[in-house]
Structures are given as structure tokens and as C-alpha cells.
Amino acid sequence: MSIHPSVTPKKPWYRRKSRTVPLGVLSAGLVGAIIWVSTPWPAAMLIRALFELDAKRTITEMETFAPTADTLQAQLDVPYGDDGSDTTFDLYSPAGTSEALPTVVWIHGGAWISGGKQNVDPYVQILAAEGFTTVALNYTVAPEATYPTALTQLNDALAHLTEHAAEYNIDPSRIVLAGDSAGAQLASQLATLATNPDYAELVGLKPALAGDQIAGMVLNCGIYDVSGIPDAPGLGGYGFRVALWAYLGEKDWSQTPGGLEMSTLDSVTADFPQTWISGGNADPLTSNQSQPFAAKLQGLGVPVTTVFYPDDHQPALQHEYQFKLEGADAQSALTSTIDFLKSVTSAA
């Protein structure tokens, strides 16, 4: 048999290189897959990275609207606990303040697995310029710590703030708890602890504030009932399940103590503080979380100021729309928030 000189003969099958995946690569992939489904860390870190990218853009946008530094006095990175930067806060009040002012304590969001006080610093600076002392709190996010670490830290923060009220120009009888997204959920827990003794006993945490110290609540785009999240569809549902796995420490978290205690919708009473609550029309949490929570409070007789939008509202307002201050709706929500704060903290 002759072979054309320009054609390279194929090697016999027994001399050809294997096209199978090397055992080491296969093993590494298998280990990676096992890790991915056996711990929330990989997916939680991916979600955190995405959240932090968006947070940086939002902070930059808000900073454009923040008051100039000379109009405020600030105390930054003040410790309230012993867990390093995780247990610190930033505090702002109008320049020259020496008296106790009504105080807004803001808890940042981030699906319990990301974020920090820097995410809300520009927003609370804007509020401080309106005549308030404002506080942006840090807490340890998951998976680095699991429930109830963050809740306990935040309760400790409130105890510290009231203990040192004179030093921080805080009026401990006129405190507004505020939060966005997961921070709104945490704020609602702290208020429920303060106003429902049975809930405080269930959680096993002595509330740092009495109910009458909380003048009001500001709740943006929050989560108040986690019972439906195990069956929530799409990437959003998956992301929440990962976040709660990381936060509660169990993959099957729904029946853990924390999984039951987080749903403040089930435990609020008529003593819950008067509340300002909002969510965007393109945020699925609005119809599933914020509106049912508002309705529950209204049914109990709690005064509630709602800022919601028709389904066909344009532009469509996404999760955390209130921080996108270049938009008219965010500016309107800010004005409404300030009006609410002044109303509930005005001296009798």
C-alpha cells in the first residue's frame, strides 16, 4: 500500500493520546462540586461580590447629594463591642450640636451576607443635616457568623448608644430604628423584641430599648416573612436560600429557631411603633413582603405611612430604589421619610 507523501498517517488506536479528562482534573471538579453543595460559602461569596459592586455605584451616586463636611460633625468608627470593625458605628449630627437630638439608627442591608455602614453613610448624612443625630451600624455578616450574632450585636449597639446618649447627642426617648433590605428585617426584629415580651422570651434576648423609646420605624425594601423563600422561584429565590443558609447555619434552615424567629410578620402587635414603609414596583419583595407587612400593621391599628407605586409605574423601581437619588421617585421618598421623621420625633 502506498501513502501520499503529504499525508501524515494516523497512529494506530493503541498509540493515540487519550482524550479522556485527566484524573486530577476530574477529582478537582468533583471536590469543587461537593464543596459547592455542602457549604454556602462559594455561592455566598459570589453573591457578596455582586452586591458590593452595586453598592459602590450606589454610594458614589448618593455622595453627590450628601451635605458638605463642614455642615456636620462626625464620630467615625466608634466601637460599641469587642469584635473589631464589625462592632463599630459612624455617627453624624449638625455642626455645633451640643444638645440631645432625636436619633435615627440605620441598619444596612446586603442579604445578611454583605454590606457595611459605609453603604448608608451618605444617606444618614443627608438625614442628619435635617436636624437629627444619625447612626450607621456595622454588624458581623454571614457566613463569618451565624444567627443570632448580628441581632445580638445590634441589640448591644442600642444599649451602648443609650448608655452614652449624652456623649453622642442622642435623645434616648426619641429613637427611630431604620433599615434597608436585610437591615429592615433586623430593625423589625429589634422593634418586635421591644414591644412583644413573648417574642423577646422566644428569642431569648433582653431588648436594649423599651417600646416607648422607639418613636418610629423607617423600613425600605425589607423582608418580614421568610416562610415562602424555600419555594421561591428563579435566581432570586436561589439567592435568598443561599443567603439564609449562610446566615442561619443550616441548609434546611426553615424550621430552625432562627428561621422561625426572623418572620416578624407573625409576632408584631398593636404596640409596634408607627412605621414608614416603602418598596419599588419592580421589586418582588414589595408585593411579597413590604405590602403584607404594612397591611398586618394597619390591621393591628399601628399608624403606617406607605410609599408604594402602581404596577405600571415608570420608571420601574428596583430593589433599594430609595438610594438611587438621581431619580425623582427616590427624592420624593426621601422627602417623605424626612417629613415622617420630623412628625414622629417632634416634641409634644
C-alpha positions as CSV (number, residue, x, y, z in Angstrom):
1,M,0.0,0.0,0.0
2,S,1.4,3.4,-1.0
3,I,1.0,6.6,1.1
4,H,0.9,10.0,-0.4
5,P,4.0,11.9,1.0
6,S,1.9,15.0,2.0
7,V,-0.4,13.0,4.2
8,T,0.6,12.0,7.7
9,P,-0.6,8.6,8.6
10,K,-2.8,8.2,11.7
11,K,-1.4,6.4,14.6
12,P,-2.9,3.1,15.5
13,W,-5.5,3.4,18.1
14,Y,-3.3,1.8,20.7
15,R,-0.7,4.6,20.2
16,R,-3.0,7.6,20.2
17,K,-3.3,10.0,23.1
18,S,-6.3,9.6,25.4
19,R,-9.0,12.2,25.0
20,T,-10.4,11.4,28.5
21,V,-10.3,14.1,31.2
22,P,-7.2,13.6,33.4
23,L,-8.0,12.0,36.8
24,G,-6.6,15.0,38.7
25,V,-8.9,17.5,36.9
26,L,-11.9,15.2,37.3
27,S,-11.2,14.8,41.0
28,A,-10.8,18.6,41.5
29,G,-14.1,19.2,39.7
30,L,-15.8,16.6,41.8
31,V,-14.4,18.1,45.0
32,G,-15.5,21.5,43.9
33,A,-19.0,20.3,43.2
34,I,-19.2,18.7,46.6
35,I,-18.0,21.8,48.3
36,W,-20.5,23.9,46.3
37,V,-23.4,21.9,47.5
38,S,-22.2,21.1,51.0
39,T,-21.4,24.7,52.2
40,P,-22.9,28.1,51.4
41,W,-19.5,29.8,51.3
42,P,-18.8,29.7,47.5
43,A,-22.2,30.9,46.4
44,A,-22.4,33.4,49.3
45,M,-19.1,34.9,48.3
46,L,-20.3,35.2,44.7
47,I,-23.5,37.0,45.8
48,R,-21.5,39.2,48.1
49,A,-19.2,40.3,45.3
50,L,-22.1,41.2,43.1
51,F,-23.8,43.1,45.9
52,E,-20.6,45.0,46.6
53,L,-20.2,46.1,43.0
54,D,-23.7,47.6,43.0
55,A,-23.2,49.1,46.4
56,K,-20.1,51.0,45.3
57,R,-22.1,52.5,42.4
58,T,-24.9,53.5,44.7
59,I,-22.6,55.1,47.3
60,T,-21.0,57.2,44.6
61,E,-24.4,58.4,43.4
62,M,-25.6,59.2,47.0
63,E,-22.4,61.1,47.8
64,T,-23.3,63.7,45.1
65,F,-26.3,64.6,47.3
66,A,-24.7,64.4,50.7
67,P,-24.1,67.7,52.7
68,T,-20.7,69.2,52.8
69,A,-18.4,68.0,55.6
70,D,-18.4,71.5,57.3
71,T,-22.2,71.3,57.9
72,L,-21.9,68.1,60.0
73,Q,-19.9,66.9,63.0
74,A,-19.0,63.3,62.9
75,Q,-17.6,60.5,65.1
76,L,-16.4,57.7,62.9
77,D,-15.5,54.0,63.6
78,V,-16.7,54.3,67.2
79,P,-16.6,50.8,68.9
80,Y,-19.7,49.5,70.6
81,G,-18.5,46.0,71.2
82,D,-15.4,43.8,71.2
83,D,-15.5,42.3,67.7
84,G,-13.3,44.8,65.9
85,S,-14.6,46.8,63.0
86,D,-17.7,44.6,62.9
87,T,-19.0,46.3,66.1
88,T,-18.4,49.9,65.2
89,F,-20.6,52.8,64.1
90,D,-20.5,56.2,62.4
91,L,-22.4,59.0,64.0
92,Y,-23.4,62.4,62.5
93,S,-25.2,65.5,63.7
94,P,-25.4,69.1,62.6
95,A,-22.3,71.1,63.1
96,G,-22.2,72.8,66.5
97,T,-24.7,70.4,68.1
98,S,-24.4,70.2,71.9
99,E,-27.9,69.1,72.9
100,A,-29.7,65.8,72.6
101,L,-31.4,65.4,69.2
102,P,-33.9,62.8,68.0
103,T,-31.9,60.0,66.6
104,V,-32.1,57.7,63.6
105,V,-30.3,54.4,63.9
106,W,-29.8,52.8,60.5
107,I,-29.1,49.1,59.9
108,H,-27.6,48.4,56.4
109,G,-28.8,45.7,54.1
110,G,-26.9,43.1,52.0
111,A,-28.9,39.9,52.3
112,W,-27.3,39.3,55.7
113,I,-24.1,38.3,53.9
114,S,-22.6,41.6,52.7
115,G,-22.5,45.3,53.3
116,G,-21.3,47.7,55.9
117,K,-22.1,51.1,57.5
118,Q,-20.3,52.8,54.6
119,N,-23.2,51.7,52.3
120,V,-25.6,54.1,54.1
121,D,-23.3,56.8,55.4
122,P,-24.2,59.3,52.7
123,Y,-28.0,58.7,53.3
124,V,-27.8,59.2,57.0
125,Q,-25.6,62.3,56.5
126,I,-28.5,63.8,54.5
127,L,-30.9,63.0,57.3
128,A,-28.5,64.4,59.9
129,A,-28.5,67.7,58.1
130,E,-32.2,67.9,58.7
131,G,-31.7,68.2,62.5
132,F,-31.1,64.7,63.6
133,T,-28.3,62.6,65.2
134,T,-27.9,59.7,62.9
135,V,-26.0,56.4,63.4
136,A,-24.9,53.8,60.8
137,L,-24.2,50.5,62.4
138,N,-21.9,47.7,61.5
139,Y,-22.5,44.0,62.4
140,T,-20.9,40.7,61.5
141,V,-22.4,39.3,58.3
142,A,-22.6,35.7,57.4
143,P,-21.2,33.2,56.8
144,E,-18.5,34.6,59.1
145,A,-21.1,34.5,61.9
146,T,-24.5,32.9,62.1
147,Y,-27.8,33.8,63.7
148,P,-28.3,35.3,66.3
149,T,-24.9,37.0,66.3
150,A,-25.9,40.0,64.2
151,L,-29.2,40.5,66.1
152,T,-27.3,40.3,69.5
153,Q,-24.6,42.7,68.3
154,L,-27.2,45.3,67.2
155,N,-29.1,45.0,70.5
156,D,-25.8,45.6,72.2
157,A,-25.3,48.7,70.0
158,L,-28.6,50.1,71.0
159,A,-27.6,49.6,74.7
160,H,-24.3,51.3,74.1
161,L,-25.9,54.3,72.3
162,T,-28.4,54.9,75.1
163,E,-25.8,54.4,77.9
164,H,-23.7,57.1,76.2
165,A,-26.5,59.2,74.9
166,A,-25.3,62.5,76.3
167,E,-21.8,61.9,74.8
168,Y,-23.3,61.3,71.4
169,N,-26.1,64.0,71.4
170,I,-28.7,61.3,71.4
171,D,-32.2,61.7,72.9
172,P,-32.8,58.2,74.1
173,S,-36.6,58.9,74.3
174,R,-36.8,59.7,70.6
175,I,-35.1,56.9,68.6
176,V,-36.2,55.8,65.2
177,L,-35.0,52.4,64.0
178,A,-34.4,52.2,60.3
179,G,-33.1,49.8,57.8
180,D,-33.0,48.7,54.2
181,S,-33.5,45.1,52.8
182,A,-32.0,42.7,55.3
183,G,-31.4,45.7,57.6
184,A,-35.1,46.4,57.6
185,Q,-35.7,42.8,58.7
186,L,-33.2,43.2,61.5
187,A,-34.8,46.6,62.5
188,S,-38.2,45.0,62.6
189,Q,-36.8,42.2,64.9
190,L,-35.4,44.8,67.3
191,A,-38.7,46.7,67.5
192,T,-40.6,43.4,67.9
193,L,-38.3,42.5,70.8
194,A,-39.1,45.8,72.4
195,T,-42.8,45.7,72.0
196,N,-43.7,42.0,72.4
197,P,-42.5,40.3,75.6
198,D,-43.5,36.9,74.4
199,Y,-41.3,37.3,71.3
200,A,-38.4,38.5,73.4
201,E,-38.7,35.4,75.6
202,L,-38.9,33.2,72.5
203,V,-35.7,34.7,71.1
204,G,-34.0,34.7,74.5
205,L,-32.8,38.2,74.2
206,K,-33.4,41.1,76.6
207,P,-34.3,44.1,74.5
208,A,-32.0,47.1,75.0
209,L,-34.8,49.6,74.3
210,A,-38.2,49.9,75.8
211,G,-41.1,50.1,73.4
212,D,-41.8,53.8,74.3
213,Q,-38.2,54.8,73.4
214,I,-38.8,53.9,69.7
215,A,-40.6,56.9,68.2
216,G,-40.9,55.2,64.8
217,M,-39.6,52.9,62.1
218,V,-38.3,53.5,58.6
219,L,-38.3,50.3,56.6
220,N,-37.1,50.2,53.0
221,C,-37.5,47.1,50.7
222,G,-37.4,44.7,53.6
223,I,-38.1,41.0,54.4
224,Y,-40.6,40.2,57.1
225,D,-41.7,36.7,56.3
226,V,-39.1,34.1,55.2
227,S,-41.6,31.2,55.2
228,G,-42.1,31.3,51.5
229,I,-38.5,31.5,50.5
230,P,-37.8,27.7,50.4
231,D,-40.3,27.6,47.4
232,A,-39.4,31.0,45.8
233,P,-38.7,30.6,42.1
234,G,-35.8,31.7,39.9
235,L,-32.4,33.0,40.7
236,G,-33.8,35.4,43.3
237,G,-35.2,32.5,45.3
238,Y,-32.0,30.6,45.0
239,G,-30.0,33.6,46.2
240,F,-32.2,34.1,49.2
241,R,-31.9,30.4,50.1
242,V,-28.1,30.5,49.9
243,A,-28.1,33.7,52.0
244,L,-30.3,32.2,54.7
245,W,-28.3,29.0,54.7
246,A,-25.2,31.1,55.3
247,Y,-27.0,33.3,57.9
248,L,-28.8,30.6,59.8
249,G,-26.1,27.9,59.6
250,E,-28.2,25.1,58.3
251,K,-29.0,24.2,54.7
252,D,-32.5,23.1,55.8
253,W,-33.0,26.3,57.8
254,S,-36.7,26.9,57.6
255,Q,-37.6,25.1,60.8
256,T,-34.5,26.2,62.8
257,P,-35.2,28.6,65.7
258,G,-33.8,31.5,63.6
259,G,-35.8,30.5,60.6
260,L,-39.0,30.8,62.6
261,E,-37.9,33.9,64.6
262,M,-37.0,36.0,61.6
263,S,-40.6,36.2,60.3
264,T,-41.6,39.2,62.3
265,L,-44.9,39.3,60.4
266,D,-46.1,36.6,62.8
267,S,-45.1,38.4,66.0
268,V,-45.8,42.1,65.7
269,T,-48.5,43.5,68.0
270,A,-50.5,46.7,68.3
271,D,-47.6,48.1,70.3
272,F,-45.3,48.1,67.3
273,P,-44.0,51.7,66.6
274,Q,-45.6,53.8,63.9
275,T,-44.0,53.0,60.7
276,W,-42.9,54.4,57.3
277,I,-42.5,51.6,54.8
278,S,-41.7,51.5,51.1
279,G,-40.7,49.3,48.2
280,G,-40.3,49.7,44.4
281,N,-42.9,48.4,42.0
282,A,-40.3,46.3,40.2
283,D,-39.0,44.7,43.4
284,P,-40.7,41.4,44.1
285,L,-40.2,41.9,47.8
286,T,-42.8,44.7,47.7
287,S,-45.8,42.6,46.9
288,N,-44.5,39.6,48.9
289,Q,-43.1,41.3,51.9
290,S,-43.5,45.1,52.4
291,Q,-47.2,45.4,51.4
292,P,-48.3,42.4,53.5
293,F,-46.3,43.7,56.5
294,A,-47.9,47.1,56.1
295,A,-51.3,45.5,55.9
296,K,-50.6,43.5,59.0
297,L,-49.6,46.6,61.0
298,Q,-52.6,48.6,59.7
299,G,-54.9,45.7,60.7
300,L,-53.5,45.9,64.3
301,G,-54.1,49.7,64.4
302,V,-50.5,50.8,64.0
303,P,-50.2,54.1,62.2
304,V,-48.4,53.3,58.9
305,T,-47.2,55.7,56.2
306,T,-46.8,53.7,52.9
307,V,-44.9,54.7,49.8
308,F,-45.8,52.2,47.1
309,Y,-46.3,52.5,43.4
310,P,-48.7,51.2,40.8
311,D,-47.5,48.1,38.9
312,D,-47.2,50.1,35.7
313,H,-45.3,53.0,37.2
314,Q,-42.4,54.3,35.1
315,P,-39.6,54.1,35.5
316,A,-39.8,50.7,37.0
317,L,-38.3,50.9,40.6
318,Q,-36.0,48.1,41.5
319,H,-34.9,46.9,44.9
320,E,-33.3,49.6,47.0
321,Y,-34.6,52.3,44.7
322,Q,-34.7,54.8,47.5
323,F,-30.9,55.2,47.4
324,K,-30.8,56.0,43.7
325,L,-31.1,59.7,44.4
326,E,-30.7,60.8,40.8
327,G,-34.3,59.6,40.3
328,A,-37.3,61.7,41.1
329,D,-39.0,58.9,43.0
330,A,-36.1,58.4,45.3
331,Q,-36.0,62.1,46.0
332,S,-39.8,62.0,46.7
333,A,-39.3,59.1,49.1
334,L,-36.5,60.9,50.8
335,T,-38.7,64.0,51.4
336,S,-41.5,61.7,52.7
337,T,-39.0,60.0,55.0
338,I,-37.8,63.3,56.4
339,D,-41.4,64.5,56.9
340,F,-42.2,61.3,58.8
341,L,-39.1,61.6,61.0
342,K,-39.9,65.1,62.0
343,S,-43.5,64.2,62.7
344,V,-42.8,61.2,65.0
345,T,-40.0,62.9,66.9
346,S,-41.4,66.4,67.3
347,A,-41.6,67.5,70.9
348,A,-45.1,67.4,72.4
